[in-house]
Amino acid sequence: MILVQWSCQVPQENIEAFIDFAEKKLKPFYESYGCLRYELYFPMTTEKKYFPYHITEKKNRYTEQLIFDDLKDFEKFYETVEKDKAAQDLVGMYVKIFGISDCNFKILKRR
């Protein structure tokens, strides 16, 4: 299994619209392009700190996760999205419509 994960900032005033966009547009889009599962997470605060290095992210910093069977499936997904104009327009909405910024990206492999 491959976990593709990125974390970005979304302006506070765009959070609810972005969540709606993710549920109605991104999830079906990503899953129709070969992603096994798409998930969106926002940080939560707790009164208790579990470890000394436990940090609480800003409430407007979200994390998206896409699950693939293997790296080959992710690469095929990525190449398909890069070649598809409609896909590029949808992905372009992250910045154009929602003002997404300060993103971190990683690919993780389950052992």
N, C-alpha and C positions, 0 to 999 in steps of 0.2 A: 504494500500500500504506500502511496505517496500522498503527503499532505502539503498542499500549496497554501501558503498563508501570507497575508499582508495586513498591515495595520496602518491606518491613516487618521488624520484629523478631518473632521467635518465641522464647519461653523455651527455653533449652537442653534442658530435660527433655522438650519437646514436638516436637523437630525430627524424629525418626524417624517418629512418628505423623503429623505433618503431611505429610511426604514421601509416606507411604503414602496418606493422604487425597488429596493432589494427584494422584497417579498413578491411583488407582482411582475417585475421585469427581469431582474438579475437571476434569481433562483431558477425560473423556468428556462431562461436563456442558457445559462451555464450547464444546467443538467441536460438540455437538448443537444449540447455540443460535446457530450462525452464525459462530463464530470459526474461521478457517482453520487455525490452529495455536496450541496452548497450550504454553508452556515454563516450567520452573522452574529457577532457578539459585541456588546458594549460593556464597559467596566462597571462594576458595582462596588460600593463601599461597604465595609464592615466595621463594626466598632472594635473588633479584636484584630490585632496584628499577629499572624501565626508564626512568622519568622522575623528576625531582625532586618532582613533584606526585603521583606514584603513591601511592595510599593503599590500605591493606588494610582492608576492612570487617570488622566483627565477624563471627565465624563463624555467629552465629545471625540474621544479617540476610540475608534472601533477596530475590530479584527474580523476579517473575512477568511473563511477556510473552504478550500475545494479539495475533495478527495478523489483520487484516481487509483486504478489498479496498479499501474507501474509508470515509470518515467516515460516510456514510449507513448502511452496514452495521453499524458500531459503534453508532450511535444506535438503530437498530432492535433490535439485540442488547440494549442497555441498557434500552430501554423494555419489551421482552418480559420481561426478568429482573425489573424493578421490579414488574410486574403479576402475576407468577406466585408464589403462596404457597410452593410447594415450592422454587422457586429462591431465594426470600428466606430460607427456613429453612436451605438449604445454605450460602449465602453468610454467614449469621449465625453459622455454626460457626467462622469465622475467629476471632472474639473469644470466643464462649461456650465453645468446647471447647479451642481451642489458645492462647488468650491473646495473639493477635496485637496489636501496638501500633506506634506511631511510624511510620506509613505515609506514603510520598511517592507521588504519582500524576502521570503525564504521558502525553500523547498526542503521538506523533511521526509525521511524514509523510515518506515517502521521496521524494526529488527525482530 
